[in-house]
Amino acid sequence: MVTHDPRAAERAHTVLHLEKRDARGGRAGPPPVKYRHLLLANLFRRPVRTALTVGSFAVALFLFGILAVVRAPSTRGSTSPASTAW
């Protein structure tokens, strides 16, 4: 109970120090995720779009990984013919 009335504070069951905890009783800080239900609802509203987005992200990560593997020997001073092509 948050109050400035001393009589009401005497009848309160718990003492809550607001500099240490918030009104919900948890640690002070940012509130929990507020719009999680909207996010999940919109993710599954168009499953094809969600699948294409996730798939394109996976392909991009795969291609960046392949590029890193192919370019790695050229930056290490390798003498193989593949490293001089770049």
C-alpha positions in Angstrom: 0.0 0.0 0.0 1.4 3.4 -1.0 0.2 6.3 1.1 1.2 9.4 2.8 -1.4 9.0 5.5 0.3 7.8 8.7 -2.9 6.2 10.0 -3.4 4.3 6.8 0.2 3.2 6.9 -0.3 1.7 10.4 -3.1 -0.5 9.1 -1.1 -1.7 6.1 -0.1 -5.3 6.0 3.1 -4.9 4.2 5.8 -2.3 4.1 7.1 -1.6 0.6 10.1 0.5 0.0 9.7 1.9 -3.5 13.3 2.7 -4.0 14.0 -1.1 -3.8 10.8 -2.6 -5.2 8.0 -1.6 -7.4 4.3 -1.7 -6.6 3.9 -5.2 -7.9 6.4 -6.5 -5.3 9.1 -7.4 -7.9 12.4 -5.8 -8.6 12.2 -2.2 -9.9 13.0 -2.0 -13.6 11.4 -2.1 -16.9 7.9 -3.6 -17.0 7.4 -7.0 -18.5 6.7 -7.5 -22.2 3.6 -5.5 -22.8 2.5 -6.5 -26.3 3.5 -10.1 -26.4 0.0 -11.2 -27.3 -0.1 -8.9 -30.3 3.3 -10.0 -31.5 2.3 -13.7 -31.4 -1.1 -13.1 -32.9 0.4 -11.2 -35.9 3.2 -13.8 -36.3 0.7 -16.6 -36.9 -1.9 -14.5 -38.8 0.0 -15.0 -42.0 2.0 -18.2 -41.6 3.3 -18.1 -45.2 4.8 -14.7 -44.7 6.3 -15.8 -41.3 7.8 -18.9 -42.9 9.3 -16.9 -45.8 10.8 -14.4 -43.4 12.4 -17.0 -41.2 13.6 -18.9 -44.2 15.2 -15.9 -45.8 16.9 -15.1 -42.5 18.3 -18.7 -42.3 19.5 -18.5 -45.9 21.3 -15.2 -45.2 23.0 -16.7 -42.2 24.1 -19.7 -44.2 25.5 -17.6 -47.0 27.4 -15.3 -44.6 28.9 -18.5 -43.0 29.9 -19.9 -46.4 31.5 -16.5 -47.3 33.4 -16.5 -44.0 34.7 -20.0 -44.6 35.8 -19.2 -48.2 37.5 -15.9 -47.4 39.3 -17.2 -44.2 42.3 -18.8 -46.0 43.0 -15.7 -48.0 43.4 -13.6 -44.9 45.7 -16.1 -43.3 48.3 -16.0 -46.0 47.6 -19.4 -47.5 49.5 -20.3 -50.7 46.7 -22.5 -52.2 45.3 -21.3 -55.6 41.9 -20.9 -54.1 43.1 -18.1 -51.7 44.6 -16.0 -54.6 41.3 -15.9 -56.5 39.9 -13.2 -54.1 
